Amino acid sequence: MKMKKFVTLAAAFTMVLSITACGSGNNGANSAQTSAPTESASNSGGTNTGSVSSQITPEDGAALTVWESKEERAFTEQIAKEFTQKYNVPVKIEEVAPADQVTKLSQDGPSGLAADVIVIPHDNLGKAVAASLVLPNDLFAEETKKNNTEAAITGASFEGELYGYPRSAETYALYYNKSLVKEAPKSFDDVLAFSKTFTDKSKNKYGIMWEVGNLYFNYMFIASTGGYVFGDSGTNKDDIGLNSDQAIEGLKAFVKMKEALPIKSGDINPDIKRSLFNSGDVAMDINGPWELAGYKQALGDKLGLAPLPTVDGKTSISFSGIKIYGVNAYSQYPNAAKLYAEFATSKDAQLLLNKLIGSIPTNKEALEDPQVKNDPYVSAFAEQAKNSQPMPSIPEMGNVWSPANAALPEIWDKNADPKAAMDKAVQQIKDLNNGAAAQ
């Protein structure tokens, strides 16, 4: 597997983080509106946000709908209020999980029922661009590139063109309750040893919990031992490494962890996991920065955060991603939507997102801000990010999730042979790639 581009992006992501020390809103039919705003950025004569934004005027009567996750709604409510105060454009918020937003846009966009601004995990960008669902970030391209990290710009671009407005960088790490686990375990063998002393299924208590049926969180059991999704730096749809010998080796460690978490994959979801961790009935949780604010509030000084434990003696490699805003190509109000996307990804907005949610900024000035730089939790995520790989962004990545997320429960719940389960998943992915590039 050629890893040059992969490593480059990962290195850029790491470099950035190391700085921290470490629809209904469209109100109409299919307009396919892609027209330029009243004045273009090229006429602005400047690169700062104010000089460009001041020359962009929201359309008369503009009203926006934005899609946001349940977990990050508090941020969007505040930023939408500030945007409305500044531009006199009302903003309606609808809760849609980020992973579902591109698919929902493909269904609702042409009929004018989708949001004007959506959240896109960068691995979904290729699928959205291939289907002409999002507008390029043209007006604010220069300042977006200037203000954000190289990794963020790479994640917000597809085939060399900038589409997204970066708002946060993400990977996952090990949360732990210091009153139950004095020191973060170094390996999954250590996690298992502790769990044997703590897990009691009859009392709904578990040493560790994570979403065992979700490829995103289980990539560590595939990549840490040399597996991968797509070869050639994540761009070769015909080279799939989920069923490679290296991946299967790592999945043996995945199977071993069933003793620490003896419940069905379907009995684990973010709400259940959050509740049990906050109450002290789960000692460790593998999760992302979007849970940080809530966990700090629930556990206070008892909350610890550390890089992932090693897998079979090897450093854990996690998935990483850039979360971006995209503007619906069918929006009736592209000027207003682009202004919102820019406004909601500024330095101040990213610091607000960090404060409320615990996210890792992509804005370079925000990363230097003491609020972020001196945060031990952000630093822990940064440490894990050094050993993360960005999710592939080619459209065929959209064909990976369902087969892989079906194979993992087969292994966890039904004791299916990992090799057989992953062979089946890979064949399904190949069939989808060859029959329909973006499902």
JOSULJO-V108603 format. One record per residue. N is the residue number from 1. RES is the residue in three letters. SS is DSSP state (~ for helix, > for strand, _ for the rest). PHI is phi in whole degrees, 0 to 359 (* if undefined). D_FIRST is the distance of its C-alpha to the first C-alpha in Angstrom with 1 decimal. Layout:
BEGIN
n=(N & N)
res=(RES & RES)
ss=(SS & SS)
phi=(PHI & PHI)
d_first=(D_FIRST & D_FIRST)
END
This chain:
BEGIN
n=(1 & 2 & 3 & 4 & 5 & 6 & 7 & 8 & 9 & 10 & 11 & 12 & 13 & 14 & 15 & 16 & 17 & 18 & 19 & 20 & 21 & 22 & 23 & 24 & 25 & 26 & 27 & 28 & 29 & 30 & 31 & 32 & 33 & 34 & 35 & 36 & 37 & 38 & 39 & 40 & 41 & 42 & 43 & 44 & 45 & 46 & 47 & 48 & 49 & 50 & 51 & 52 & 53 & 54 & 55 & 56 & 57 & 58 & 59 & 60 & 61 & 62 & 63 & 64 & 65 & 66 & 67 & 68 & 69 & 70 & 71 & 72 & 73 & 74 & 75 & 76 & 77 & 78 & 79 & 80 & 81 & 82 & 83 & 84 & 85 & 86 & 87 & 88 & 89 & 90 & 91 & 92 & 93 & 94 & 95 & 96 & 97 & 98 & 99 & 100 & 101 & 102 & 103 & 104 & 105 & 106 & 107 & 108 & 109 & 110 & 111 & 112 & 113 & 114 & 115 & 116 & 117 & 118 & 119 & 120 & 121 & 122 & 123 & 124 & 125 & 126 & 127 & 128 & 129 & 130 & 131 & 132 & 133 & 134 & 135 & 136 & 137 & 138 & 139 & 140 & 141 & 142 & 143 & 144 & 145 & 146 & 147 & 148 & 149 & 150 & 151 & 152 & 153 & 154 & 155 & 156 & 157 & 158 & 159 & 160 & 161 & 162 & 163 & 164 & 165 & 166 & 167 & 168 & 169 & 170 & 171 & 172 & 173 & 174 & 175 & 176 & 177 & 178 & 179 & 180 & 181 & 182 & 183 & 184 & 185 & 186 & 187 & 188 & 189 & 190 & 191 & 192 & 193 & 194 & 195 & 196 & 197 & 198 & 199 & 200 & 201 & 202 & 203 & 204 & 205 & 206 & 207 & 208 & 209 & 210 & 211 & 212 & 213 & 214 & 215 & 216 & 217 & 218 & 219 & 220 & 221 & 222 & 223 & 224 & 225 & 226 & 227 & 228 & 229 & 230 & 231 & 232 & 233 & 234 & 235 & 236 & 237 & 238 & 239 & 240 & 241 & 242 & 243 & 244 & 245 & 246 & 247 & 248 & 249 & 250 & 251 & 252 & 253 & 254 & 255 & 256 & 257 & 258 & 259 & 260 & 261 & 262 & 263 & 264 & 265 & 266 & 267 & 268 & 269 & 270 & 271 & 272 & 273 & 274 & 275 & 276 & 277 & 278 & 279 & 280 & 281 & 282 & 283 & 284 & 285 & 286 & 287 & 288 & 289 & 290 & 291 & 292 & 293 & 294 & 295 & 296 & 297 & 298 & 299 & 300 & 301 & 302 & 303 & 304 & 305 & 306 & 307 & 308 & 309 & 310 & 311 & 312 & 313 & 314 & 315 & 316 & 317 & 318 & 319 & 320 & 321 & 322 & 323 & 324 & 325 & 326 & 327 & 328 & 329 & 330 & 331 & 332 & 333 & 334 & 335 & 336 & 337 & 338 & 339 & 340 & 341 & 342 & 343 & 344 & 345 & 346 & 347 & 348 & 349 & 350 & 351 & 352 & 353 & 354 & 355 & 356 & 357 & 358 & 359 & 360 & 361 & 362 & 363 & 364 & 365 & 366 & 367 & 368 & 369 & 370 & 371 & 372 & 373 & 374 & 375 & 376 & 377 & 378 & 379 & 380 & 381 & 382 & 383 & 384 & 385 & 386 & 387 & 388 & 389 & 390 & 391 & 392 & 393 & 394 & 395 & 396 & 397 & 398 & 399 & 400 & 401 & 402 & 403 & 404 & 405 & 406 & 407 & 408 & 409 & 410 & 411 & 412 & 413 & 414 & 415 & 416 & 417 & 418 & 419 & 420 & 421 & 422 & 423 & 424 & 425 & 426 & 427 & 428 & 429 & 430 & 431 & 432 & 433 & 434 & 435 & 436 & 437 & 438 & 439)
res=(MET & LYS & MET & LYS & LYS & PHE & VAL & THR & LEU & ALA & ALA & ALA & PHE & THR & MET & VAL & LEU & SER & ILE & THR & ALA & CYS & GLY & SER & GLY & ASN & ASN & GLY & ALA & ASN & SER & ALA & GLN & THR & SER & ALA & PRO & THR & GLU & SER & ALA & SER & ASN & SER & GLY & GLY & THR & ASN & THR & GLY & SER & VAL & SER & SER & GLN & ILE & THR & PRO & GLU & ASP & GLY & ALA & ALA & LEU & THR & VAL & TRP & GLU & SER & LYS & GLU & GLU & ARG & ALA & PHE & THR & GLU & GLN & ILE & ALA & LYS & GLU & PHE & THR & GLN & LYS & TYR & ASN & VAL & PRO & VAL & LYS & ILE & GLU & GLU & VAL & ALA & PRO & ALA & ASP & GLN & VAL & THR & LYS & LEU & SER & GLN & ASP & GLY & PRO & SER & GLY & LEU & ALA & ALA & ASP & VAL & ILE & VAL & ILE & PRO & HIS & ASP & ASN & LEU & GLY & LYS & ALA & VAL & ALA & ALA & SER & LEU & VAL & LEU & PRO & ASN & ASP & LEU & PHE & ALA & GLU & GLU & THR & LYS & LYS & ASN & ASN & THR & GLU & ALA & ALA & ILE & THR & GLY & ALA & SER & PHE & GLU & GLY & GLU & LEU & TYR & GLY & TYR & PRO & ARG & SER & ALA & GLU & THR & TYR & ALA & LEU & TYR & TYR & ASN & LYS & SER & LEU & VAL & LYS & GLU & ALA & PRO & LYS & SER & PHE & ASP & ASP & VAL & LEU & ALA & PHE & SER & LYS & THR & PHE & THR & ASP & LYS & SER & LYS & ASN & LYS & TYR & GLY & ILE & MET & TRP & GLU & VAL & GLY & ASN & LEU & TYR & PHE & ASN & TYR & MET & PHE & ILE & ALA & SER & THR & GLY & GLY & TYR & VAL & PHE & GLY & ASP & SER & GLY & THR & ASN & LYS & ASP & ASP & ILE & GLY & LEU & ASN & SER & ASP & GLN & ALA & ILE & GLU & GLY & LEU & LYS & ALA & PHE & VAL & LYS & MET & LYS & GLU & ALA & LEU & PRO & ILE & LYS & SER & GLY & ASP & ILE & ASN & PRO & ASP & ILE & LYS & ARG & SER & LEU & PHE & ASN & SER & GLY & ASP & VAL & ALA & MET & ASP & ILE & ASN & GLY & PRO & TRP & GLU & LEU & ALA & GLY & TYR & LYS & GLN & ALA & LEU & GLY & ASP & LYS & LEU & GLY & LEU & ALA & PRO & LEU & PRO & THR & VAL & ASP & GLY & LYS & THR & SER & ILE & SER & PHE & SER & GLY & ILE & LYS & ILE & TYR & GLY & VAL & ASN & ALA & TYR & SER & GLN & TYR & PRO & ASN & ALA & ALA & LYS & LEU & TYR & ALA & GLU & PHE & ALA & THR & SER & LYS & ASP & ALA & GLN & LEU & LEU & LEU & ASN & LYS & LEU & ILE & GLY & SER & ILE & PRO & THR & ASN & LYS & GLU & ALA & LEU & GLU & ASP & PRO & GLN & VAL & LYS & ASN & ASP & PRO & TYR & VAL & SER & ALA & PHE & ALA & GLU & GLN & ALA & LYS & ASN & SER & GLN & PRO & MET & PRO & SER & ILE & PRO & GLU & MET & GLY & ASN & VAL & TRP & SER & PRO & ALA & ASN & ALA & ALA & LEU & PRO & GLU & ILE & TRP & ASP & LYS & ASN & ALA & ASP & PRO & LYS & ALA & ALA & MET & ASP & LYS & ALA & VAL & GLN & GLN & ILE & LYS & ASP & LEU & ASN & ASN & GLY & ALA & ALA & ALA & GLN)
ss=(_ & _ & _ & ~ & ~ & ~ & ~ & ~ & ~ & ~ & ~ & ~ & ~ & ~ & ~ & ~ & ~ & ~ & _ & _ & _ & _ & _ & ~ & ~ & ~ & _ & _ & _ & _ & _ & _ & _ & _ & _ & _ & _ & _ & _ & _ & ~ & ~ & ~ & _ & _ & _ & _ & _ & ~ & ~ & ~ & ~ & ~ & _ & _ & _ & _ & _ & _ & _ & _ & _ & > & > & > & > & > & > & _ & _ & _ & _ & ~ & ~ & ~ & ~ & ~ & ~ & ~ & ~ & ~ & ~ & ~ & ~ & ~ & ~ & ~ & _ & _ & > & > & > & > & > & > & _ & _ & ~ & ~ & ~ & ~ & ~ & ~ & ~ & ~ & ~ & ~ & ~ & _ & _ & _ & _ & _ & _ & _ & _ & > & > & > & > & > & ~ & ~ & ~ & ~ & ~ & ~ & ~ & ~ & ~ & _ & _ & _ & > & > & _ & _ & _ & _ & _ & ~ & ~ & ~ & ~ & ~ & ~ & ~ & > & _ & ~ & ~ & ~ & ~ & ~ & ~ & _ & > & > & _ & _ & > & > & _ & _ & > & > & > & > & > & > & _ & > & > & > & > & > & > & _ & _ & _ & _ & _ & _ & _ & _ & _ & > & ~ & ~ & ~ & ~ & ~ & ~ & ~ & ~ & ~ & ~ & ~ & _ & > & ~ & ~ & ~ & _ & > & > & > & > & > & _ & _ & _ & _ & _ & ~ & ~ & ~ & ~ & _ & ~ & ~ & ~ & ~ & _ & _ & _ & _ & _ & _ & > & ~ & ~ & ~ & ~ & _ & > & > & > & > & > & _ & _ & _ & _ & ~ & ~ & ~ & ~ & ~ & ~ & ~ & ~ & ~ & ~ & ~ & ~ & ~ & ~ & ~ & _ & _ & _ & _ & _ & ~ & ~ & ~ & _ & _ & ~ & ~ & ~ & ~ & ~ & ~ & ~ & ~ & ~ & ~ & _ & _ & > & > & > & > & > & > & > & ~ & ~ & ~ & ~ & ~ & ~ & ~ & ~ & ~ & ~ & ~ & ~ & ~ & ~ & > & > & > & > & _ & _ & _ & > & > & _ & _ & > & _ & _ & _ & > & > & > & > & > & > & > & > & > & > & > & _ & _ & _ & _ & _ & ~ & ~ & ~ & ~ & ~ & ~ & ~ & ~ & ~ & ~ & _ & _ & _ & ~ & ~ & ~ & ~ & ~ & ~ & ~ & ~ & ~ & ~ & ~ & _ & _ & > & _ & _ & > & ~ & ~ & ~ & ~ & ~ & _ & ~ & ~ & ~ & ~ & _ & _ & ~ & ~ & ~ & ~ & ~ & ~ & ~ & ~ & ~ & ~ & _ & _ & > & > & > & _ & _ & _ & _ & ~ & ~ & ~ & ~ & ~ & ~ & ~ & ~ & ~ & ~ & ~ & ~ & ~ & ~ & ~ & ~ & ~ & ~ & ~ & ~ & _ & _ & _ & ~ & ~ & ~ & ~ & ~ & ~ & ~ & ~ & ~ & ~ & ~ & ~ & ~ & ~ & ~ & ~ & ~ & ~ & _ & _ & _ & _)
phi=(* & 281 & 250 & 303 & 294 & 302 & 294 & 300 & 294 & 297 & 294 & 296 & 300 & 294 & 301 & 296 & 291 & 296 & 298 & 278 & 74 & 229 & * & 306 & 280 & 281 & 55 & 181 & 278 & 292 & 270 & 47 & 288 & 230 & 292 & 287 & 287 & 299 & 221 & 269 & 298 & 295 & 265 & 287 & 74 & 202 & 240 & 279 & 304 & 297 & 294 & 279 & 300 & 292 & 260 & 259 & 246 & 299 & 298 & 303 & 75 & 298 & 215 & 247 & 241 & 236 & 262 & 212 & 286 & 299 & 294 & 250 & 296 & 302 & 297 & 294 & 299 & 287 & 290 & 294 & 297 & 293 & 295 & 296 & 297 & 279 & 248 & 58 & 242 & 294 & 233 & 256 & 251 & 237 & 277 & 218 & 298 & 307 & 295 & 260 & 288 & 293 & 298 & 293 & 295 & 296 & 275 & 260 & 299 & 300 & 269 & 77 & 256 & 270 & 291 & 282 & 231 & 234 & 263 & 234 & 297 & 300 & 290 & 265 & 294 & 301 & 297 & 292 & 291 & 301 & 266 & 56 & 266 & 233 & 274 & 297 & 277 & 265 & 295 & 250 & 300 & 297 & 285 & 298 & 293 & 290 & 271 & 248 & 291 & 299 & 298 & 295 & 293 & 298 & 292 & 269 & 244 & 219 & 51 & 86 & 249 & 279 & 244 & 264 & 241 & 297 & 231 & 195 & 249 & 218 & 211 & 233 & 212 & 257 & 281 & 213 & 267 & 297 & 284 & 249 & 236 & 294 & 224 & 299 & 295 & 274 & 223 & 291 & 296 & 295 & 299 & 294 & 298 & 295 & 298 & 297 & 266 & 240 & 297 & 216 & 301 & 296 & 256 & 58 & 242 & 221 & 294 & 211 & 213 & 205 & 282 & 288 & 258 & 242 & 305 & 306 & 278 & 256 & 300 & 300 & 277 & 251 & 279 & 298 & 258 & 111 & 285 & 199 & 269 & 242 & 282 & 51 & 62 & 81 & 246 & 262 & 294 & 270 & 248 & 250 & 250 & 287 & 245 & 292 & 302 & 294 & 295 & 295 & 300 & 293 & 291 & 295 & 292 & 301 & 297 & 302 & 286 & 299 & 291 & 277 & 223 & 277 & 224 & 289 & 299 & 290 & 271 & 243 & 217 & 303 & 293 & 297 & 298 & 299 & 296 & 290 & 291 & 296 & 273 & 88 & 269 & 236 & 276 & 222 & 218 & 267 & 201 & 259 & 293 & 294 & 264 & 299 & 300 & 293 & 292 & 297 & 293 & 283 & 253 & 58 & 291 & 281 & 279 & 240 & 216 & 215 & 301 & 295 & 296 & 289 & 250 & 52 & 83 & 250 & 303 & 287 & 251 & 257 & 285 & 230 & 204 & 248 & 265 & 232 & 267 & 233 & 259 & 303 & 295 & 263 & 300 & 285 & 233 & 296 & 298 & 297 & 294 & 293 & 299 & 296 & 300 & 292 & 300 & 278 & 236 & 292 & 305 & 297 & 294 & 292 & 292 & 295 & 297 & 296 & 294 & 276 & 246 & 93 & 288 & 262 & 295 & 248 & 290 & 296 & 290 & 295 & 296 & 274 & 291 & 305 & 303 & 264 & 297 & 262 & 272 & 295 & 287 & 299 & 297 & 294 & 297 & 298 & 297 & 294 & 300 & 299 & 242 & 247 & 236 & 297 & 296 & 303 & 247 & 294 & 305 & 294 & 300 & 294 & 272 & 276 & 300 & 297 & 299 & 292 & 285 & 269 & 290 & 299 & 297 & 299 & 290 & 286 & 272 & 244 & 57 & 295 & 296 & 305 & 295 & 295 & 294 & 284 & 301 & 297 & 296 & 296 & 297 & 297 & 296 & 299 & 298 & 294 & 298 & 276 & 263 & 207 & 298 & 229 & 269)
d_first=(0.0 & 3.7 & 6.0 & 9.2 & 10.9 & 10.0 & 11.4 & 14.2 & 15.3 & 15.3 & 17.1 & 19.5 & 20.1 & 20.8 & 23.0 & 25.0 & 25.6 & 26.5 & 29.3 & 30.8 & 31.1 & 29.0 & 41.2 & 43.9 & 44.1 & 43.9 & 47.4 & 47.3 & 45.9 & 42.9 & 43.4 & 39.9 & 41.0 & 38.8 & 41.7 & 41.7 & 43.8 & 47.1 & 45.8 & 42.5 & 40.6 & 41.0 & 44.7 & 44.5 & 44.8 & 42.8 & 39.6 & 40.8 & 40.7 & 44.4 & 44.9 & 42.6 & 43.5 & 47.2 & 47.0 & 45.4 & 47.9 & 47.2 & 48.6 & 52.1 & 52.1 & 48.5 & 47.4 & 43.8 & 42.0 & 38.8 & 36.6 & 35.8 & 34.7 & 37.4 & 36.0 & 36.1 & 39.3 & 41.5 & 39.6 & 39.9 & 43.6 & 44.4 & 42.4 & 43.8 & 47.3 & 46.8 & 45.5 & 48.5 & 50.8 & 49.5 & 49.1 & 51.4 & 48.7 & 48.7 & 45.4 & 44.9 & 42.2 & 40.7 & 38.5 & 35.3 & 32.1 & 29.5 & 26.9 & 29.6 & 30.8 & 28.8 & 29.6 & 33.2 & 33.3 & 32.3 & 35.2 & 37.8 & 37.1 & 38.7 & 41.8 & 42.2 & 41.7 & 38.6 & 38.5 & 38.6 & 36.0 & 33.2 & 30.6 & 27.0 & 24.0 & 21.5 & 19.1 & 22.1 & 22.9 & 21.1 & 23.0 & 26.2 & 25.9 & 25.1 & 28.3 & 30.3 & 31.2 & 31.1 & 32.7 & 31.1 & 32.0 & 34.2 & 37.3 & 35.7 & 32.5 & 33.7 & 34.8 & 31.9 & 29.5 & 32.0 & 32.6 & 29.2 & 26.1 & 23.3 & 20.9 & 23.6 & 24.0 & 20.4 & 20.6 & 23.9 & 22.8 & 21.2 & 20.5 & 22.4 & 25.5 & 26.7 & 27.9 & 28.1 & 30.3 & 28.3 & 30.3 & 28.2 & 25.0 & 24.1 & 22.3 & 24.0 & 25.6 & 28.3 & 31.8 & 34.5 & 38.3 & 39.7 & 42.9 & 41.0 & 38.1 & 39.4 & 36.0 & 32.5 & 30.8 & 28.1 & 26.3 & 26.3 & 28.5 & 31.0 & 30.8 & 31.7 & 34.5 & 36.0 & 35.7 & 37.7 & 40.6 & 40.4 & 39.1 & 42.2 & 41.4 & 45.2 & 45.5 & 42.3 & 40.9 & 37.3 & 35.6 & 32.5 & 31.6 & 28.6 & 27.6 & 26.2 & 25.8 & 23.7 & 19.9 & 20.1 & 21.8 & 20.1 & 16.4 & 17.3 & 17.7 & 14.2 & 12.0 & 14.2 & 13.4 & 9.6 & 9.6 & 8.6 & 10.3 & 8.5 & 5.1 & 5.5 & 7.1 & 8.9 & 10.5 & 9.7 & 12.3 & 12.0 & 8.7 & 10.0 & 9.1 & 12.6 & 14.0 & 11.5 & 13.5 & 12.2 & 13.3 & 16.5 & 17.2 & 17.3 & 19.4 & 21.9 & 22.7 & 23.1 & 25.6 & 27.5 & 28.2 & 30.4 & 33.2 & 33.1 & 33.2 & 35.1 & 35.3 & 33.9 & 31.0 & 33.5 & 35.8 & 33.5 & 33.4 & 33.5 & 37.3 & 37.9 & 35.4 & 36.9 & 40.5 & 39.9 & 38.1 & 40.9 & 43.6 & 42.2 & 41.4 & 37.7 & 36.9 & 33.3 & 31.3 & 27.6 & 28.0 & 27.5 & 29.8 & 31.7 & 33.6 & 34.5 & 37.9 & 39.2 & 38.2 & 39.8 & 42.9 & 43.0 & 42.3 & 43.3 & 43.0 & 41.8 & 38.4 & 35.5 & 31.9 & 29.1 & 25.3 & 23.9 & 24.6 & 22.1 & 20.5 & 21.2 & 21.8 & 18.5 & 18.5 & 18.3 & 15.7 & 17.4 & 16.8 & 18.6 & 20.2 & 22.9 & 26.0 & 27.7 & 30.9 & 30.9 & 34.1 & 35.0 & 35.4 & 38.5 & 40.2 & 43.8 & 43.6 & 40.6 & 42.4 & 43.2 & 39.8 & 38.1 & 40.6 & 39.9 & 36.1 & 36.8 & 39.6 & 37.6 & 34.7 & 36.9 & 37.0 & 39.9 & 38.4 & 35.2 & 37.5 & 39.4 & 36.3 & 35.4 & 39.0 & 39.3 & 36.0 & 34.2 & 31.3 & 29.3 & 30.4 & 28.4 & 31.6 & 31.6 & 35.3 & 35.1 & 32.5 & 35.2 & 37.9 & 39.4 & 39.1 & 35.4 & 35.0 & 37.3 & 35.9 & 34.7 & 32.9 & 30.9 & 30.0 & 28.7 & 26.4 & 25.4 & 24.5 & 22.3 & 20.6 & 19.5 & 17.1 & 16.2 & 13.4 & 14.9 & 15.0 & 13.5 & 16.5 & 16.2 & 19.3 & 17.5 & 16.8 & 20.5 & 20.1 & 18.0 & 20.7 & 23.5 & 21.9 & 20.0 & 23.2 & 25.2 & 23.1 & 23.4 & 27.2 & 27.4 & 25.9 & 28.0 & 31.2 & 31.5 & 29.7 & 27.4 & 25.0 & 21.6 & 19.9 & 22.4 & 22.4 & 18.6 & 18.7 & 21.5 & 19.8 & 16.7 & 19.3 & 21.3 & 18.4 & 17.8 & 21.5 & 21.9 & 19.2 & 21.0 & 24.4 & 24.5 & 21.7 & 23.3 & 25.3)
END
